[in-house]
Amino acid sequence: MSKELANAQKVYYVTKKDLPLSCPTDDMTLWNSHPKVYMPIAKLGEVMCEYCGAKYILKDE
């Protein structure tokens, strides 16, 4: 299975099974992206990556 391109979208929906959340995620290729950062989405419900501007929204499964 191929991995998703990092930063290919501007909004990503994630669930609790995706936590802890990092950008880029483990399902994304890393070679063309920024350093991996972890974000506190469980506390806030949505976060934005400070490097690429991707928005992550926590949704119910």
Backbone as XML, in Angstrom:
<?xml version="1.0"?>
<chain id="A" units="angstrom">
  <residue number="1" name="MET">
    <atom name="N" x="0.851" y="-1.172" z="0.000"/>
    <atom name="CA" x="0.000" y="0.000" z="0.000"/>
    <atom name="C" x="0.900" y="1.239" z="0.000"/>
  </residue>
  <residue number="2" name="SER">
    <atom name="N" x="0.588" y="2.191" z="-0.845"/>
    <atom name="CA" x="1.386" y="3.411" z="-0.902"/>
    <atom name="C" x="0.937" y="4.400" z="0.164"/>
  </residue>
  <residue number="3" name="LYS">
    <atom name="N" x="1.848" y="5.227" z="0.554"/>
    <atom name="CA" x="1.548" y="6.219" z="1.575"/>
    <atom name="C" x="0.994" y="7.480" z="0.934"/>
  </residue>
  <residue number="4" name="GLU">
    <atom name="N" x="0.226" y="8.219" z="1.707"/>
    <atom name="CA" x="-0.349" y="9.484" z="1.269"/>
    <atom name="C" x="0.756" y="10.535" z="1.230"/>
  </residue>
  <residue number="5" name="LEU">
    <atom name="N" x="0.685" y="11.426" z="0.257"/>
    <atom name="CA" x="1.649" y="12.514" z="0.204"/>
    <atom name="C" x="1.439" y="13.445" z="1.378"/>
  </residue>
  <residue number="6" name="ALA">
    <atom name="N" x="2.513" y="13.862" z="1.992"/>
    <atom name="CA" x="2.426" y="14.797" z="3.112"/>
    <atom name="C" x="1.961" y="16.152" z="2.608"/>
  </residue>
  <residue number="7" name="ASN">
    <atom name="N" x="1.136" y="16.798" z="3.396"/>
    <atom name="CA" x="0.669" y="18.152" z="3.114"/>
    <atom name="C" x="-0.127" y="18.251" z="1.810"/>
  </residue>
  <residue number="8" name="ALA">
    <atom name="N" x="-0.716" y="17.156" z="1.375"/>
    <atom name="CA" x="-1.463" y="17.157" z="0.127"/>
    <atom name="C" x="-2.832" y="17.816" z="0.276"/>
  </residue>
  <residue number="9" name="GLN">
    <atom name="N" x="-3.352" y="17.828" z="1.474"/>
    <atom name="CA" x="-4.649" y="18.440" z="1.747"/>
    <atom name="C" x="-4.448" y="19.551" z="2.763"/>
  </residue>
  <residue number="10" name="LYS">
    <atom name="N" x="-5.451" y="20.367" z="2.933"/>
    <atom name="CA" x="-5.373" y="21.417" z="3.944"/>
    <atom name="C" x="-6.199" y="21.094" z="5.180"/>
  </residue>
  <residue number="11" name="VAL">
    <atom name="N" x="-7.132" y="20.130" z="5.076"/>
    <atom name="CA" x="-7.932" y="19.721" z="6.230"/>
    <atom name="C" x="-7.922" y="18.194" z="6.309"/>
  </residue>
  <residue number="12" name="TYR">
    <atom name="N" x="-7.598" y="17.689" z="7.497"/>
    <atom name="CA" x="-7.583" y="16.249" z="7.739"/>
    <atom name="C" x="-8.490" y="15.951" z="8.926"/>
  </residue>
  <residue number="13" name="TYR">
    <atom name="N" x="-9.313" y="14.905" z="8.812"/>
    <atom name="CA" x="-10.165" y="14.467" z="9.905"/>
    <atom name="C" x="-9.525" y="13.248" z="10.544"/>
  </residue>
  <residue number="14" name="VAL">
    <atom name="N" x="-9.375" y="13.281" z="11.853"/>
    <atom name="CA" x="-8.744" y="12.189" z="12.583"/>
    <atom name="C" x="-9.667" y="11.724" z="13.699"/>
  </residue>
  <residue number="15" name="THR">
    <atom name="N" x="-9.428" y="10.517" z="14.185"/>
    <atom name="CA" x="-10.202" y="9.965" z="15.294"/>
    <atom name="C" x="-9.256" y="9.649" z="16.452"/>
  </residue>
  <residue number="16" name="LYS">
    <atom name="N" x="-9.809" y="9.232" z="17.571"/>
    <atom name="CA" x="-8.998" y="8.924" z="18.746"/>
    <atom name="C" x="-7.977" y="7.827" z="18.475"/>
  </residue>
  <residue number="17" name="LYS">
    <atom name="N" x="-8.268" y="6.932" z="17.529"/>
    <atom name="CA" x="-7.307" y="5.869" z="17.220"/>
    <atom name="C" x="-6.061" y="6.408" z="16.522"/>
  </residue>
  <residue number="18" name="ASP">
    <atom name="N" x="-6.118" y="7.636" z="16.031"/>
    <atom name="CA" x="-4.969" y="8.266" z="15.374"/>
    <atom name="C" x="-4.044" y="8.987" z="16.360"/>
  </residue>
  <residue number="19" name="LEU">
    <atom name="N" x="-4.427" y="9.008" z="17.647"/>
    <atom name="CA" x="-3.635" y="9.722" z="18.639"/>
    <atom name="C" x="-2.478" y="8.871" z="19.131"/>
  </residue>
  <residue number="20" name="PRO">
    <atom name="N" x="-1.347" y="9.427" z="19.515"/>
    <atom name="CA" x="-1.051" y="10.857" z="19.489"/>
    <atom name="C" x="-0.887" y="11.339" z="18.054"/>
  </residue>
  <residue number="21" name="LEU">
    <atom name="N" x="-1.315" y="12.549" z="17.806"/>
    <atom name="CA" x="-1.321" y="13.115" z="16.455"/>
    <atom name="C" x="-0.010" y="13.823" z="16.156"/>
  </residue>
  <residue number="22" name="SER">
    <atom name="N" x="0.555" y="13.479" z="15.010"/>
    <atom name="CA" x="1.740" y="14.187" z="14.539"/>
    <atom name="C" x="1.498" y="14.651" z="13.113"/>
  </residue>
  <residue number="23" name="CYS">
    <atom name="N" x="2.202" y="15.663" z="12.716"/>
    <atom name="CA" x="2.187" y="16.128" z="11.328"/>
    <atom name="C" x="3.633" y="16.159" z="10.869"/>
  </residue>
  <residue number="24" name="PRO">
    <atom name="N" x="3.940" y="15.480" z="9.791"/>
    <atom name="CA" x="3.085" y="14.584" z="9.030"/>
    <atom name="C" x="2.743" y="13.327" z="9.835"/>
  </residue>
  <residue number="25" name="THR">
    <atom name="N" x="1.629" y="12.705" z="9.463"/>
    <atom name="CA" x="1.192" y="11.497" z="10.163"/>
    <atom name="C" x="2.019" y="10.301" z="9.710"/>
  </residue>
  <residue number="26" name="ASP">
    <atom name="N" x="1.868" y="9.181" z="10.396"/>
    <atom name="CA" x="2.599" y="7.973" z="10.030"/>
    <atom name="C" x="2.187" y="7.441" z="8.666"/>
  </residue>
  <residue number="27" name="ASP">
    <atom name="N" x="1.012" y="7.817" z="8.180"/>
    <atom name="CA" x="0.527" y="7.364" z="6.874"/>
    <atom name="C" x="1.027" y="8.228" z="5.724"/>
  </residue>
  <residue number="28" name="MET">
    <atom name="N" x="1.830" y="9.237" z="6.018"/>
    <atom name="CA" x="2.328" y="10.152" z="4.983"/>
    <atom name="C" x="3.808" y="9.913" z="4.721"/>
  </residue>
  <residue number="29" name="THR">
    <atom name="N" x="4.210" y="10.164" z="3.486"/>
    <atom name="CA" x="5.631" y="10.104" z="3.171"/>
    <atom name="C" x="6.323" y="11.292" z="3.825"/>
  </residue>
  <residue number="30" name="LEU">
    <atom name="N" x="7.558" y="11.113" z="4.218"/>
    <atom name="CA" x="8.248" y="12.156" z="4.961"/>
    <atom name="C" x="9.334" y="12.865" z="4.153"/>
  </residue>
  <residue number="31" name="TRP">
    <atom name="N" x="9.768" y="12.289" z="3.071"/>
    <atom name="CA" x="10.935" y="12.825" z="2.373"/>
    <atom name="C" x="10.746" y="14.250" z="1.875"/>
  </residue>
  <residue number="32" name="ASN">
    <atom name="N" x="9.511" y="14.646" z="1.590"/>
    <atom name="CA" x="9.285" y="15.982" z="1.027"/>
    <atom name="C" x="8.522" y="16.882" z="1.987"/>
  </residue>
  <residue number="33" name="SER">
    <atom name="N" x="8.640" y="16.614" z="3.266"/>
    <atom name="CA" x="7.833" y="17.345" z="4.226"/>
    <atom name="C" x="8.725" y="18.048" z="5.254"/>
  </residue>
  <residue number="34" name="HIS">
    <atom name="N" x="8.094" y="18.547" z="6.283"/>
    <atom name="CA" x="8.794" y="19.237" z="7.358"/>
    <atom name="C" x="9.088" y="18.268" z="8.498"/>
  </residue>
  <residue number="35" name="PRO">
    <atom name="N" x="9.835" y="18.711" z="9.517"/>
    <atom name="CA" x="10.084" y="17.832" z="10.674"/>
    <atom name="C" x="8.772" y="17.417" z="11.342"/>
  </residue>
  <residue number="36" name="LYS">
    <atom name="N" x="8.757" y="16.225" z="11.898"/>
    <atom name="CA" x="7.560" y="15.713" z="12.569"/>
    <atom name="C" x="7.321" y="16.491" z="13.858"/>
  </residue>
  <residue number="37" name="VAL">
    <atom name="N" x="6.095" y="16.975" z="14.028"/>
    <atom name="CA" x="5.702" y="17.672" z="15.252"/>
    <atom name="C" x="4.441" y="17.009" z="15.801"/>
  </residue>
  <residue number="38" name="TYR">
    <atom name="N" x="4.345" y="16.938" z="17.128"/>
    <atom name="CA" x="3.167" y="16.380" z="17.785"/>
    <atom name="C" x="2.278" y="17.519" z="18.251"/>
  </residue>
  <residue number="39" name="MET">
    <atom name="N" x="0.964" y="17.328" z="18.097"/>
    <atom name="CA" x="0.011" y="18.400" z="18.389"/>
    <atom name="C" x="-1.053" y="17.934" z="19.374"/>
  </residue>
  <residue number="40" name="PRO">
    <atom name="N" x="-1.467" y="18.803" z="20.309"/>
    <atom name="CA" x="-2.410" y="18.455" z="21.383"/>
    <atom name="C" x="-3.875" y="18.518" z="20.961"/>
  </residue>
  <residue number="41" name="ILE">
    <atom name="N" x="-4.259" y="17.739" z="19.977"/>
    <atom name="CA" x="-5.627" y="17.802" z="19.455"/>
    <atom name="C" x="-6.649" y="17.264" z="20.456"/>
  </residue>
  <residue number="42" name="ALA">
    <atom name="N" x="-6.264" y="16.352" z="21.328"/>
    <atom name="CA" x="-7.219" y="15.779" z="22.294"/>
    <atom name="C" x="-7.779" y="16.849" z="23.218"/>
  </residue>
  <residue number="43" name="LYS">
    <atom name="N" x="-6.991" y="17.853" z="23.542"/>
    <atom name="CA" x="-7.434" y="18.922" z="24.425"/>
    <atom name="C" x="-8.280" y="19.959" z="23.698"/>
  </residue>
  <residue number="44" name="LEU">
    <atom name="N" x="-7.943" y="20.213" z="22.448"/>
    <atom name="CA" x="-8.544" y="21.335" z="21.723"/>
    <atom name="C" x="-9.640" y="20.946" z="20.727"/>
  </residue>
  <residue number="45" name="GLY">
    <atom name="N" x="-9.609" y="19.722" z="20.210"/>
    <atom name="CA" x="-10.598" y="19.303" z="19.222"/>
    <atom name="C" x="-10.197" y="19.601" z="17.796"/>
  </residue>
  <residue number="46" name="GLU">
    <atom name="N" x="-9.380" y="20.614" z="17.609"/>
    <atom name="CA" x="-8.791" y="20.881" z="16.294"/>
    <atom name="C" x="-7.514" y="21.686" z="16.491"/>
  </residue>
  <residue number="47" name="VAL">
    <atom name="N" x="-6.564" y="21.443" z="15.596"/>
    <atom name="CA" x="-5.275" y="22.127" z="15.653"/>
    <atom name="C" x="-4.794" y="22.414" z="14.241"/>
  </residue>
  <residue number="48" name="MET">
    <atom name="N" x="-3.840" y="23.333" z="14.140"/>
    <atom name="CA" x="-3.244" y="23.658" z="12.855"/>
    <atom name="C" x="-1.732" y="23.465" z="12.979"/>
  </residue>
  <residue number="49" name="CYS">
    <atom name="N" x="-1.145" y="22.837" z="11.984"/>
    <atom name="CA" x="0.289" y="22.615" z="11.981"/>
    <atom name="C" x="1.006" y="23.941" z="11.760"/>
  </residue>
  <residue number="50" name="GLU">
    <atom name="N" x="1.984" y="24.221" z="12.609"/>
    <atom name="CA" x="2.720" y="25.480" z="12.511"/>
    <atom name="C" x="3.673" y="25.517" z="11.317"/>
  </residue>
  <residue number="51" name="TYR">
    <atom name="N" x="3.999" y="24.355" z="10.760"/>
    <atom name="CA" x="4.899" y="24.308" z="9.610"/>
    <atom name="C" x="4.175" y="24.451" z="8.279"/>
  </residue>
  <residue number="52" name="CYS">
    <atom name="N" x="3.147" y="23.628" z="8.072"/>
    <atom name="CA" x="2.525" y="23.575" z="6.744"/>
    <atom name="C" x="1.122" y="24.172" z="6.703"/>
  </residue>
  <residue number="53" name="GLY">
    <atom name="N" x="0.538" y="24.478" z="7.857"/>
    <atom name="CA" x="-0.792" y="25.071" z="7.886"/>
    <atom name="C" x="-1.929" y="24.082" z="7.747"/>
  </residue>
  <residue number="54" name="ALA">
    <atom name="N" x="-1.623" y="22.780" z="7.720"/>
    <atom name="CA" x="-2.684" y="21.770" z="7.634"/>
    <atom name="C" x="-3.525" y="21.813" z="8.909"/>
  </residue>
  <residue number="55" name="LYS">
    <atom name="N" x="-4.827" y="21.723" z="8.737"/>
    <atom name="CA" x="-5.754" y="21.747" z="9.875"/>
    <atom name="C" x="-6.221" y="20.324" z="10.142"/>
  </residue>
  <residue number="56" name="TYR">
    <atom name="N" x="-6.159" y="19.915" z="11.406"/>
    <atom name="CA" x="-6.606" y="18.593" z="11.838"/>
    <atom name="C" x="-7.811" y="18.775" z="12.745"/>
  </residue>
  <residue number="57" name="ILE">
    <atom name="N" x="-8.859" y="18.011" z="12.462"/>
    <atom name="CA" x="-10.105" y="18.082" z="13.230"/>
    <atom name="C" x="-10.387" y="16.699" z="13.804"/>
  </residue>
  <residue number="58" name="LEU">
    <atom name="N" x="-10.573" y="16.639" z="15.130"/>
    <atom name="CA" x="-10.886" y="15.388" z="15.809"/>
    <atom name="C" x="-12.379" y="15.137" z="15.717"/>
  </residue>
  <residue number="59" name="LYS">
    <atom name="N" x="-12.744" y="13.963" z="15.174"/>
    <atom name="CA" x="-14.168" y="13.637" z="15.048"/>
    <atom name="C" x="-14.462" y="12.321" z="15.741"/>
  </residue>
  <residue number="60" name="ASP">
    <atom name="N" x="-15.717" y="12.109" z="16.058"/>
    <atom name="CA" x="-16.137" y="10.846" z="16.654"/>
    <atom name="C" x="-15.996" y="9.733" z="15.632"/>
  </residue>
  <residue number="61" name="GLU">
    <atom name="N" x="-15.698" y="8.554" z="16.138"/>
    <atom name="CA" x="-15.532" y="7.408" z="15.230"/>
    <atom name="C" x="-16.842" y="6.930" z="14.703"/>
  </residue>
</chain>
